[in-house]
Amino acid sequence: MAGLAPFHIAFPVDDLDAARHFYGSVLGCPEGRCAPDWIDFNLYGHQIVAHRVDRPRTRPAHNPVDGHDVPVPHFGVILPPAEWQALAERLKAAGTDFVIEPHTRFPGQPGEQSTMFFHDPAGNALEFKAFADLGQLFAK
């Protein structure tokens, strides 16, 4: 997957200080530019922007995938397996309440992957995954 372009996503949060702590300290994202109502973060080379909003947050909907209720919408990054494992351990140590605990999805099938789901403090759903064989990313 060499040469992938960084993506950009902007998402709502109701507390910039909580977002700064979660994305900066818990996930380890370096902070970029900021203003009174938004903060840029570097999520593994991708630009994500937390925008402060005043409306109440609602939890996402869910779809069944491999026996789990996957929150929709969600965003995240596909990491190398060792980085995924290190992140899972860091999140556990931080007391993260997982929507779907770190586990292997589709074991022994095309697209086998490690995955985990959790919410940020504003209720945005995130998924981080890893493939032992990145060539399986779009396998059928």
N, C-alpha and C positions, 0 to 999 in steps of 0.2 A: 504494500500500500504506500510505497514511497511517493513523495511528492504531493500528498494530500494538502489541500488548502485549508487554512484555519477557518472555522465557522464562527459566526457571531450570533448570539441570542440575547435578547433583552427580556427580563421577567420581572413581575411585580413582587415587592416585599412591603411589609407595613412597618418595619423597624430596621433602619440602616445599621444601627449599632449591632443588632443581633445578626444581621447578614454579614457584616464585617467580621465578627467573631467566627461565625460558622464557616464561611467561605475562606477567610484568611487563616484562622488558627486551626480549625478542625480539619478542613479539606486541604489546607496548605497552599492555597492559591495566592500568589503575589498580587498585591493591589496595584492598579494602574491609576489612571486619572479618576478624579471624583469631583463632585459638586454637592451642594446641599441636598439634592434630591436623587442622586445616583452615584454608583461606584462601579468602575471597571475592575474585573478580576481576570487573571491569566489562569485558565483552567487547562493545564497541560498543553499550552500553546494556542488555546482558543480563547476568543474574547467573549466573556459573558458579562452582562451589565445588570446589576440590581437597581431597579427604579422604585423609589418610594411612592406608594399609593395610599390613599386614605380609606379605600373601600374594604369591607371585611373580606377575608379570604375564605374560600370554600375548598374542601378536599376534592381531588380529581375523581372522575369516574373510574371504573375498573373493567378489565377484560380478562377472561380466563386464558392462561397460557401455561401449559405443562403442569396443570394442577394447582396453580397459584392465581390469585386475583391481582393482575398487574395494573398499577395506577396509570391512568391516561388523562392528560398528557404527562410526559416525563422527558427529561433530557439527561445526558451524561456522556461518558467517554469510554472507549474501548482501550484498555491498558494491557501492557505485557503482563503475563501471569504473576511474576514476582512483585510488580508494582501494585497489582490488584490485591494480592494477599496482604501486602504492607498496609494498603489503605483500609482493607477490611479490619485488620488488627487495630489500626489507629482509631477507626470509628467505634469499634467495640470498647476500646479503652476510654473513649470520650463519653460512653454511655448512650450512644445513638440508639434510638428506638427504630428498629428495622421494620419496614412494611413486609419485606420478604428477606429473610436472613440470607447471608452469603451461602451459596450452594452451587452445585453443578446442575445445569439444565440440559435436557436432551442427552443424557449419558449414553455413549455408544452409538449415537445417531448422527447424521449430518447436522452440522451446526452446533455440536456440543460446546458448551460455554460455561464459565463461572459467572455468576450474576448476583447482584444485591440491589435492593430498593430501599429508599428511605426518603423522608421529607426534610426540607430545610425549615428553619423556624417560622417562615411565612406560609408553609403548607405546600410549597412547590415540590413535586416528586422528582427524584433523581434515580438513575440506574447507572451503575458502573459494571462493566463486564470485561471478561478476558477470554481469549481463545488460545488453547495450547497450540493450535494450528490456525493462524490467521487466514489461511486459504479457505477455511470453512465459513468465513463471515457471511457469504451469500449462498452457501450450499443448500441444495434442495433435498 
